[in-house]
């Protein structure tokens, strides 16, 4: 059973706030259980659980060419029948923010940041620590249907893990050419 209460508040054309709360009750939760035998993990029915939390998003348009976006999410997951088996891969707290600036009606620059609190990385309780990532992207539409994008992910070259013992990618650069056909 899932319950959600959400709203969308628009204050003038410059500010939008979107809060939401949710609660879910599961009777037959299927989740990964690590080391059911040495070195063996398995998806298992662990019984009843509940997920609850909320998020709030804010979109602010201070000038026509600029958009600021911030969202905060909180989730609490409880294994009611087997509390010693932890839910993995989802942080309790997450914040995402971005600033996008458009200029010349065909170019934009976007800077975004993402914070994730610590999370369980195994069902028996190993923890991956919190982290913050900073990313940038610039794009330019240079023909009717073509756009070039370039960016840097993990600008600060932060060492972080989502699953303990498996480091994620460091700073990376990318460039792409997009073709978008609109009638």
C-alpha positions as CSV (number, residue, x, y, z in Angstrom):
1,X,0.0,0.0,0.0
2,X,1.4,3.4,-1.0
3,X,0.3,6.8,0.2
4,X,1.5,10.1,-1.2
5,X,0.7,13.7,-0.5
6,X,2.2,16.2,-2.9
7,X,1.6,19.8,-3.9
8,X,2.8,22.3,-6.5
9,X,2.9,26.0,-5.4
10,X,3.7,28.6,-8.0
11,X,4.5,32.1,-6.8
12,X,4.5,34.5,-9.7
13,X,6.5,33.1,-12.7
14,X,9.8,33.1,-10.8
15,X,9.3,30.6,-8.0
16,X,7.9,27.1,-7.9
17,X,7.9,24.9,-4.7
18,X,6.9,21.2,-4.9
19,X,6.8,19.4,-1.5
20,X,5.8,15.7,-1.2
21,X,5.5,13.1,1.6
22,X,5.1,9.4,1.1
23,X,4.6,6.2,3.1
24,X,4.7,2.6,1.7
25,X,4.0,-0.6,3.5
26,X,5.2,-3.9,1.9
27,X,4.1,-7.3,3.0
28,X,6.5,-9.4,0.9
29,X,9.7,-7.4,0.5
30,X,12.2,-8.8,-2.0
31,X,15.8,-7.6,-1.2
32,X,19.4,-8.6,-1.7
33,X,20.9,-10.5,1.2
34,X,24.7,-10.7,1.1
35,X,26.6,-13.8,2.2
36,X,23.8,-16.3,2.6
37,X,26.7,-18.6,2.1
38,X,30.3,-17.4,1.9
39,X,30.7,-15.3,-1.2
40,X,27.0,-15.9,-2.3
41,X,24.4,-13.2,-2.4
42,X,20.7,-13.8,-3.1
43,X,17.4,-12.0,-3.6
44,X,15.1,-13.1,-0.8
45,X,11.7,-12.4,0.6
46,X,12.5,-10.8,4.0
47,X,8.9,-10.1,5.0
48,X,7.2,-6.9,6.0
49,X,8.9,-3.5,5.6
50,X,8.0,0.2,5.5
51,X,9.4,3.1,3.5
52,X,8.7,6.7,4.4
53,X,10.0,10.1,3.6
54,X,9.6,13.2,1.6
55,X,11.2,15.6,-0.8
56,X,11.0,19.2,-1.6
57,X,12.0,20.9,-4.9
58,X,12.5,24.5,-5.5
59,X,12.8,26.1,-9.0
60,X,13.8,29.8,-9.0
61,X,14.0,31.9,-12.2
62,X,15.7,35.2,-11.1
63,X,16.0,36.4,-14.7
64,X,14.8,35.0,-18.0
65,X,18.0,33.3,-18.9
66,X,18.8,31.7,-15.5
67,X,17.2,28.8,-13.7
68,X,18.2,27.6,-10.2
69,X,17.0,24.2,-9.1
70,X,17.3,22.6,-5.7
71,X,15.8,19.4,-4.4
72,X,16.2,17.6,-1.1
73,X,15.0,14.0,-0.5
74,X,14.8,12.0,2.7
75,X,13.9,8.3,2.8
76,X,13.8,6.0,5.8
77,X,13.4,2.2,5.1
78,X,12.6,-0.2,7.9
79,X,12.7,-4.0,7.6
80,X,10.0,-4.8,10.1
81,X,10.3,-8.6,10.2
82,X,14.1,-8.8,9.9
83,X,15.7,-5.5,11.1
84,X,19.2,-7.0,11.1
85,X,19.0,-7.2,7.2
86,X,19.7,-3.7,5.9
87,X,18.4,-2.1,2.8
88,X,21.3,-1.1,0.5
89,X,22.2,1.4,-2.2
90,X,20.0,4.3,-1.2
91,X,21.1,7.2,1.1
92,X,18.8,8.6,3.8
93,X,19.5,12.1,2.6
94,X,20.2,13.5,-0.9
95,X,20.5,17.0,-2.1
96,X,20.8,18.0,-5.8
97,X,21.2,21.6,-7.0
98,X,21.9,23.2,-10.4
99,X,22.3,26.6,-12.0
100,X,21.7,26.9,-15.7
101,X,22.4,30.0,-17.7
102,X,21.3,30.4,-21.3
103,X,22.8,33.0,-23.6
104,X,22.7,33.9,-27.3
105,X,19.5,31.9,-27.5
106,X,21.6,28.8,-28.5
107,X,24.1,28.2,-25.7
108,X,23.9,27.3,-22.1
109,X,26.1,26.5,-19.2
110,X,25.1,24.3,-16.3
111,X,26.8,23.7,-13.0
112,X,25.4,21.1,-10.6
113,X,26.2,19.6,-7.3
114,X,25.0,16.4,-5.6
115,X,25.3,15.4,-2.0
116,X,24.5,11.8,-0.8
117,X,24.6,10.8,2.9
118,X,26.2,7.5,3.9
119,X,24.4,4.3,2.8
120,X,24.5,0.7,3.6
121,X,26.4,-1.2,0.9
122,X,25.8,-4.7,2.2
123,X,22.7,-6.2,3.9
124,X,24.8,-7.1,7.0
125,X,25.7,-3.4,7.6
126,X,28.8,-2.3,5.8
127,X,28.6,1.5,5.1
128,X,29.7,3.6,2.1
129,X,30.5,7.1,3.4
130,X,28.8,10.3,2.3
131,X,30.1,12.3,-0.7
132,X,29.6,15.5,-2.7
133,X,30.0,15.7,-6.5
134,X,30.3,18.8,-8.7
135,X,29.6,18.6,-12.4
136,X,29.6,21.1,-15.3
137,X,28.3,21.1,-18.8
138,X,28.2,23.6,-21.7
139,X,26.2,23.2,-24.9
140,X,25.9,25.1,-28.1
141,X,23.3,24.7,-30.9
142,X,25.3,25.4,-34.0
143,X,22.9,24.4,-36.8
144,X,19.2,23.8,-37.1
145,X,19.3,20.2,-35.7
146,X,22.8,19.9,-34.2
147,X,24.0,20.7,-30.7
148,X,27.5,20.1,-29.3
149,X,27.9,19.4,-25.5
150,X,31.0,19.3,-23.4
151,X,31.4,18.7,-19.8
152,X,33.3,17.6,-16.7
153,X,31.8,15.1,-14.2
154,X,33.3,15.0,-10.7
155,X,35.1,18.3,-11.2
156,X,36.8,18.0,-7.8
157,X,38.0,14.5,-8.5
158,X,36.4,13.2,-5.4
159,X,37.1,9.6,-4.3
160,X,33.8,8.0,-3.4
161,X,32.0,4.7,-3.4
162,X,28.4,3.6,-3.7
163,X,29.2,0.0,-2.8
164,X,32.0,-0.4,-0.3
165,X,35.3,-1.5,-1.9
166,X,34.2,-0.5,-5.4
167,X,35.4,3.1,-6.1
168,X,33.5,5.2,-8.6
169,X,34.9,7.1,-11.6
170,X,37.1,10.1,-10.8
171,X,37.1,13.3,-12.9
172,X,36.0,12.6,-16.4
173,X,35.6,14.7,-19.5
174,X,33.1,14.2,-22.3
175,X,32.0,15.7,-25.6
176,X,28.9,14.7,-27.6
177,X,27.2,15.7,-30.8
178,X,23.4,15.6,-30.6
179,X,21.0,15.5,-33.6
180,X,17.5,16.5,-32.8
181,X,14.9,16.6,-35.6
182,X,11.7,18.5,-35.0
183,X,9.0,18.9,-37.6
